[in-house]
Amino acid sequence: MIRRHPLAEQAAEELLRRIGSGEWTIGAKLPGETTLAAELGVGRSTIREAVRELAGRRVLESRQGAGVFVIALQAAEDWDKVLRKADITDVLEGRLAIETEGARLAASRRTPADLKNFRYTLTDRKRAALSAPDDWYIEADMAFHRAVVVAAHNAVLTELFDSFAPRIRAAMIDMLKLDDQHRHRHDQAAHAAIAEAIRLQDPDLAAARSRAHLSAVRSTLT
């Protein structure tokens, strides 16, 4: 059972261990989310995030309507090593670039489904900010930010965000330890403002609000 935090990162490492041990070979289809969630003792959303992480590391591939398949037995470590060794300021600046441009593009490309996803992730984040454990809150916060990048409908930006995700989570854990008044948990208005600018299809406003929010996060950590 996965017990340490963040859960999704630990779940990804467990899946990678099982792949490396030969439980699943190249071309094999993984069991469904429900089965894996039960085996690892986590929620289905955690399994989805773990699969996304391993897809970003070129170990797994999600095929629409078919399932998740193993495409490599080991993760490509070069990019991961860069992120692990990078100063947190560098990581946050990289995230700022990805998400600011993601918000700008999303304002021009968002679909009704994207707007629905914003409403869902904002509601989930607000609920988690009130009383959920830190790891649940972090997952809810990350889900909203990922929804913004996904709404840009740019596969490269989405993959870059997913590759940054484990390092971002680590930074958020550090930030929450420093934030004894939980100010970051309660910056819901800043997140809603980004979603609203995208809904209004105002690229410059969406980019400005995303930059302002993430710059504030960077200031908190640095």
C-alpha positions in Angstrom: 0.0 0.0 0.0 1.2 3.5 -0.8 1.6 5.6 2.3 4.0 8.4 1.7 3.4 11.7 -0.1 2.8 12.9 -2.6 0.6 9.9 -3.4 0.6 10.2 -7.2 4.4 10.3 -7.3 4.7 7.3 -5.1 2.1 5.4 -7.1 4.0 6.2 -10.3 7.2 4.8 -8.7 5.4 1.6 -7.7 4.1 1.1 -11.2 7.6 1.7 -12.6 9.0 -0.8 -10.1 6.5 -3.4 -11.2 7.2 -2.7 -14.8 11.0 -3.0 -14.2 10.5 -6.3 -12.3 8.9 -7.8 -15.5 5.3 -7.9 -14.3 4.3 -6.1 -17.4 6.5 -6.2 -20.6 6.6 -3.8 -23.5 3.3 -3.8 -25.3 1.4 -5.1 -22.3 -1.8 -3.4 -21.3 -2.1 -2.3 -17.7 -5.1 -3.3 -15.5 -7.9 -0.8 -15.3 -7.9 2.2 -12.9 -10.2 0.5 -10.4 -8.0 -2.6 -10.1 -4.8 -0.6 -9.8 -6.3 1.8 -7.2 -7.4 -1.2 -5.1 -3.9 -2.8 -5.4 -2.0 0.3 -4.4 -4.5 1.6 -1.8 -5.1 4.9 -3.5 -7.9 6.7 -5.3 -8.6 6.4 -9.0 -7.6 10.1 -9.5 -4.2 9.3 -8.0 -3.8 6.4 -10.5 -4.7 8.7 -13.4 -2.1 11.2 -12.3 0.5 8.5 -11.9 -0.2 7.3 -15.4 0.1 10.8 -16.8 3.4 11.1 -15.1 4.8 7.9 -16.5 3.4 8.8 -19.9 5.4 12.0 -19.7 8.4 9.9 -18.9 7.8 7.8 -21.9 7.1 4.6 -20.0 3.3 4.4 -20.6 1.0 5.4 -23.4 -2.7 6.0 -23.1 -4.6 5.0 -26.2 -8.1 6.3 -26.5 -10.7 3.6 -26.3 -8.0 0.9 -25.8 -6.3 1.5 -22.5 -2.8 2.2 -21.1 0.1 0.3 -22.5 3.8 -0.1 -21.6 6.1 1.4 -24.2 9.4 1.3 -22.2 10.8 -0.6 -19.2 12.7 2.3 -17.8 12.0 6.0 -17.6 14.1 8.5 -19.5 16.0 10.1 -16.6 17.8 13.0 -18.2 15.0 15.5 -18.0 13.9 14.2 -14.5 17.5 14.7 -13.3 17.5 18.2 -14.6 14.4 19.0 -12.7 15.5 17.3 -9.5 18.8 19.3 -9.5 17.3 22.6 -10.6 16.9 25.4 -8.2 13.3 25.9 -7.2 13.4 29.4 -8.6 14.3 28.0 -12.0 11.5 25.5 -11.8 8.9 28.2 -10.9 10.1 30.4 -13.7 9.7 27.4 -16.1 6.2 26.8 -14.8 5.4 30.5 -15.1 6.4 30.4 -18.8 4.3 27.3 -19.5 1.2 28.3 -17.7 1.2 32.0 -18.8 1.4 31.0 -22.4 -1.1 28.1 -21.7 -3.6 30.6 -20.3 -3.1 32.9 -23.3 -3.8 30.2 -25.8 -6.6 28.8 -23.8 -8.5 32.1 -24.0 -8.5 31.7 -27.8 -9.1 27.9 -27.9 -11.2 26.9 -24.9 -14.2 24.7 -25.5 -17.5 24.3 -23.5 -15.9 21.1 -22.1 -12.9 23.1 -20.9 -15.1 25.6 -19.2 -17.0 22.8 -17.5 -13.6 21.4 -16.3 -12.7 24.8 -14.9 -15.9 24.9 -12.8 -15.3 21.4 -11.6 -11.7 21.9 -10.6 -12.3 25.3 -9.0 -15.1 23.8 -6.9 -12.9 20.8 -5.9 -10.0 23.2 -5.1 -12.2 25.4 -2.9 -13.5 22.4 -1.0 -10.0 21.0 -0.5 -8.6 24.3 0.6 -11.0 24.5 3.6 -10.2 21.3 5.4 -8.4 18.6 3.3 -5.0 17.3 4.1 -2.1 19.0 2.3 -1.6 16.2 -0.3 -5.3 16.3 -1.2 -5.2 20.1 -1.5 -2.1 20.0 -3.7 -3.7 17.5 -6.1 -6.8 19.7 -6.3 -4.7 22.8 -7.0 -2.7 21.0 -9.6 -5.8 19.7 -11.3 -7.0 23.3 -11.9 -3.6 24.5 -13.3 -3.4 21.4 -15.5 -7.0 22.2 -16.8 -5.8 25.6 -17.9 -2.8 24.2 -19.8 -5.0 21.4 -21.3 -7.5 24.1 -22.5 -4.6 25.5 -24.7 -4.9 22.4 -26.8 -1.2 22.2 -27.3 0.2 18.8 -26.7 3.8 20.0 -26.1 2.7 22.4 -23.3 0.6 19.7 -21.7 3.5 17.3 -21.7 5.9 20.0 -20.3 3.4 20.7 -17.5 3.2 16.9 -16.7 6.9 16.6 -16.6 7.2 19.5 -14.2 4.4 18.1 -12.0 6.4 16.1 -9.5 8.9 19.0 -8.9 6.0 21.4 -8.6 4.4 19.2 -5.9 7.6 19.1 -3.9 7.8 22.9 -4.1 4.2 23.2 -2.9 4.8 21.0 0.0 7.7 23.2 1.1 5.5 26.3 0.6 2.7 25.0 2.7 5.2 24.2 5.5 6.2 27.9 5.5 2.7 29.2 5.1 1.4 28.8 8.6 -1.6 31.0 7.9 -2.6 29.0 4.8 -2.7 32.1 2.6 -2.0 30.1 -0.5 -4.9 27.8 0.2 -7.3 30.7 0.2 -6.2 32.5 -2.9 -9.3 31.1 -4.7 -10.2 34.4 -6.2 -6.9 34.5 -8.2 -7.7 31.1 -9.7 -11.3 32.0 -10.5 -10.0 35.2 -12.1 -7.8 33.2 -14.5 -10.7 31.0 -15.5 -13.0 34.0 -16.0 -10.5 35.7 -18.3 -10.3 32.5 -20.4 -14.1 32.3 -20.4 -14.2 35.9 -21.7 -11.7 34.9 -24.5 -9.3 37.7 -23.5 -5.8 36.3 -24.1 -3.9 39.2 -22.7 -5.9 39.3 -19.5 -5.7 35.6 -19.0 -1.9 35.7 -19.4 -1.6 38.7 -17.1 -3.7 37.1 -14.4 -1.8 33.8 -14.7 1.6 35.6 -14.5 0.5 37.7 -11.5 -0.7 34.6 -9.6 2.4 32.5 -10.3 4.7 35.5 -9.6 3.1 35.7 -6.2 3.7 32.0 -5.6 7.3 32.5 -6.6 7.7 35.4 -4.1 6.3 33.2 -1.3 8.9 30.5 -1.9 11.9 32.8 -2.6 
